[in-house]
């Protein structure tokens, strides 16, 4: 398989020397282990006087370290006080009571610690419980459009984007040559994620309900929905279910990084609304592999691409509400705020007016952007910047 230097490597490099435990998280098969390997290579090639203590629990070589005391002894025995000591542990959850050792190593202040784990056993929400907030999370997403361009060495970004929306974004899917092989691969990942990561971890009683809930969320990508609405939908089909079960199952799916929840934000009153949300699939091709449909609603796909890209760039993402009108995204990061509408074809005047209307009602000075498939250079419409989605995706 061809490898490229993913954007996350620099993020991890920038964390060298920081005191927190660095935890690499993300959906299954999203390149977590490979990132740790690339980071190890970087340390060897670029950091003087480094002592790397690497444990990969996928290998039988480290099978005897699955007890936390033995893991601690192994690491401490390899500590070198005259060098910078890095601890890299892949699939750390395979060591019983690993958090005791990691917390002890962290408390000693002798090691720079980096770990990955599988969502089959631990979820992102477990971080606070295990490490009492002494962590820095590196969240891994599927391939970005920029990485897609690099991988396939495209020079024409417009034709490349048309291919991107019909491709698989999970990095490991790229090793397969045919559509059937890629579909089967993603279906295998999906089944492992649902059956092993969720059904097993949470001892799910109503397995059919979880499957049907996944299908419902996939069919309603970018639609505002609520726990009550979903519950009523299932009850209308004579499925016995309550809102607490639906709420719990959705939280499991989001914690496993299969879906990302986007809550609503009242722009006028500057407050967050929790009753109705949107859900975005980490990779749209899970839906196609699961439901065996290739009917592409480009507007929904574009909105999903923008949502995941905003999350990849580190924004908090919300659905904006203003005077009963919806703004697709309110993106927040520190003091930065951006209002974003996403559309497909805005060549018709009535479509353009429909898309810009909610943005024009916002009277503050924060940037307002309409992202669409224009194939043109960025231009201004009143105080709204209109930019082609391919151009926006390759911006820093």
N, C-alpha and C positions, 0 to 999 in steps of 0.2 A: 504494500500500500504506500502511496505517495504521502509524505509528511510536509507540512508547512509550519512556519513559525507563527503560532497563534498569538493574538493580541494579549492574551492573559499572561504570557510569560513576563512581559515587562511589568505588569501589575505586581506579580509575585517578587520580581527582582527589586522593585521599589520598596518592598517591605523588609528587606534584609536589615537586621539589627533592631527592628522594633520589638518591643517586649511581649506583645500578645502571642497567643498560640494561633498560628495561621491554619485555617480549616478550609479545604477546597471542597465545595459542594456543587451539586447540579444533578440533573436528571441522569438516569442510567445511560452508560455508553456515551457520555458527553465529553470524554477526553480528560477526565480527572487524573487517572494514573499516568497518562502520557505527559500531562503537564508537570507532574512531579519528576518524571524522568528527564524532561527537558531542563527543568530547574537544576537538577543534579549535575547535568552536563555543563550548564552555565557556571555553576559554582566551581567545578573543576578547572574550567578554562579561564575564569575571570577573577576569582577571589583568592588572593594570596593567603597562605598559611591557614587553609580551611581543613577541618576534620569532619568528614561526612559520615554519619552513622545512619545507614539506610536499612530499613526493614520492609520487605514486601511480603505480606501475609498470603498473597496468592501463590507463593513458592513454598514447596515442602521444606526448603532449607531453613525456614524460620518456624516450622511447625512447633518446635519445643518451646517457643517464646509465647505461646498462647495463654500463659499464666502471667498476671501482671507483675508478680515479684520477679519472675525470671526475665521478663522484658526489662524491668528496671535494672537488674543485675547486668544484663547484656549491654545496655546503654552506658551505665556507669563505668563498666570495665573498659570501655573504649573512649572514655573522656580523656582529652589531651589538654591540660591547663595552659600549654604554650601556644595553642591555636584557637581559631574561632570554630566552635563546635556546633554543627548543624545536625538536627535530628529530623529525618524524613521517614514517615511511616505510611505505607499504603494499605488501605483496608484495615484500619486500626480496630474496628469493631470486632475483628476476629480474635482479639485478645480479651479474655475474661477480665472484667473490672479494669479495663485499660485506663479509664479516667483517673483512677487512683495514681497510677504511674505518671500519666501526663501532667496532672496537677502537681505532683511532687517534683518532677523535672522542672516545671515552670517556676515553682517556688524557689528552687535552688539558684535561679538566675544564671545558670552556666550554659544554657542551650538556647539556640534559635530553633523553634519547633514548627514543623509543617506536617499536616496529616490530611489524609483523605479517608472517607468512609462510604460504605454502600447504603443507599436508602432502603435496602432490604431489612436493615436492622435499626438504623438511626436516621432521624429526620432533622432538617435544619432547626426545627423548633426545640430539639433536644439540647442545643448548644448551651443555653442559659442554665439549664438544670445540671448538666455535666461539668461545666467549666466556670460557673458563677460569673459569667460575663467577661472573662479574660480571654476573649477570642477576637480574631479578625476574620471575617468570612469572605472568601473569594468565590463568587457565584459564577459558575460556568454555564454558558448558553450554547445552543447549536451554532453552526457556521453563520457568520454575518455575511452580508453581501460583499464587503471588502475582502473577506477571506475566500469567498467563492470566486471572486475575480482572480485572486492570487493562485488558488489551487488549479484552476483551469486555464490560467494565463490569458484571459480575455483582454483584448485591447479596446473593443467597442462596448462601452458600458450599457448602452441602450439595448442591444441585442442580448447582452449577457443578463440583463435584468429580466427580460422576457423569459429566458431559460430558468433563471433563479426561482421565479414564482411557480414553476412546474417541476422543481427539483426537490430533493430530500436534503434537509439541513443538518441532520445528525451526521457528525463527522465520519463515523465508521460505515455509514451507508455508501460512502463514495467508493469503497473498494469493490463494490459489485457492479457488473457491467450491464445487466439487463433490468428492465422494469420489474419483471416478475421476481427476480432475485432481491431487488431492493425492497419491494413490497413485502416479501416474505421475511426479510431481515427486520423491518420495522414492526411487523406483526409479532415477531418473536420477542423483540424488545418490549413492546406494549404488553404482551401476555406475561412476560417475566415481571414487569413493573407492577402490574395489577395483582397477579396471583401471588408472587413472592413478597413484593415490597409491602403490599397493603393487606391483601386477604390473610396472609400468614401473620404478619406483625400484629394486626388488630383483631385477629380471630373473627373475621367477618362472618356473620350468620347468614345474611341475605345476599349471597353472591350474585344472583341474577339481578337484584336491585342495583348493586354497584355497577355491573356491566351496563344496565339500561341507563343509569345516571350518566355514565361516561358518554354513551351515545347521545343522550339529550344535550349535554353540554357541548359536545362536538357540533351538533346540529344548530346550536344557538350561539355560536361564536359571534361576539360583538353585539348581541342583543342584551339589553338590560333585563335582568330577571331577579327573582327573590326566592328565598327558601320556601316561603308560603306558596308562591306561584308554581314552583317545581313540585311541591308536595301535592297541590291540587291537581296538577297535570297527571301525576301517577294515580291519584285516587280516581280520576275520571276514567281511567282504564282498569278500574277494579283491582288496583294494587293496594294492599294494606300497608300503609307507611305513615310515620309521623314526621313532623318538621325537625325534631331533634336528631333523628337518624339521618335525614338528608343533610342537615348541617354538619354532622360529624363526618359523613362520607366525603363531602366536598372538601372539608379541611384536610382529610387524608390525601386526597388527590392533589391538593395544592402543596402540601408539605412534601410530597414526593416529586414536585416540580413538573408534573404532567400538565397541570393548568396553573395559570396565574390570575389571581383575583384583582380586579380594578374597581375600587369603590367610587362613589359619587362625591363631588365637591360643589357646594353652593357658592358660586362666585360672588354673588351680591352680599351674602352674609358672612362669607369667609369661614365656613364651617363644613365639617365632613359629615356625610350622610351614610348610614350603615345598613339601611333596610333593603336597598336594591343595588346590585352590582353587575359587572360584566366579567366574563371568564374567557381567557385566551389560551389556546393550546400551544404548548412549547414548540411543536413542529406540526404544521398543517397536514403533513403526510401520514401522521398517525391516523387521522380521520379517514383518509382515502384507503389506507391499508386495512383498517378495521372494517369500514362500511362498504368497501369495494365500489366506490364511486369516484369518478374523475371529473365530475361537473364542478367547475371552478367559478365561484362568484368573486370576480376580481376585486370588487370593493371590499369585501370581507377579508380577502387574503391580504390586501394592502394594509388594511387597518391592523390586522394581526402582526404583520411584519413591522409596522411602526411601533406597536405596543411592545413587542419583544426587544426591538432595538433601543427604545427609551430605557427599558429596564437594564439592558446590557450596558448602557452608558451611565448607569447609576442614578437615574431619576426615580423619585417617587411619582407614581402615575395614577391619575384620577380621571373620572368622567366629569366634565364640567356641566353644571346646570345653571341657567340664567333665564329668568322670566319664562319658564317652561320650555325653553329651547336647550338643545344639547350641544355641547362642544366635545368633540371626540376625546381629547386629552388635555388635561392640565398637568404639565410636567414640572416638578419642583426639585431643586437641588441647591441646598444652602440658601443663598439670597436670590437665586435665579428662579424665574417662573416663565413658562412658555405656554401659550394657548395654541392648540393644533387641531385643525380639521383635516380629514383624510378623504380623498375621493378618487374615482377612477378617471373618467373622461369629463372634463369641464369645458369642452369646446363650444357647447351650446350655452347661450347667455342665461337661460333660465336655470340651468344646472349650476353655473358659476354663482349666480345670485343666491340660490338656495344654500350653497356652501359657505359663502362669505357673510351671509346675514347674521348668524349668531356671533361671529367674531366682531362685526361692526358694532354690535351692541355693548361690547366690553369697553369701558371708558378709561381703564387705567393705562399706564405707560409700558407695560410688559409686552414683549414681542408676541406677534400673532402671525401664524404661518398656516397656509393652505398647502398641503402636500398632495400632489395629484400626478397622474401620468400625462404630463404635458409634452415631454420630449423637447422642451425649449429651455433656454437659459432662464435663470430666476428673474422675476420681474415684480413690480409693486402694483398693487391695486388699493388705492387710498392708503391706509396704514397697514395693509396686510401684505406680507411677502408670500408670493406664490412660487413654489419650487417643485421641480420634477422629483419624483420619489427616488429615482436612481441617483440623482445628484445629492439629495439629502442623505442617503444611506452611506455615501463615501465621504461625507464631511467628518471632521474630527469631533 
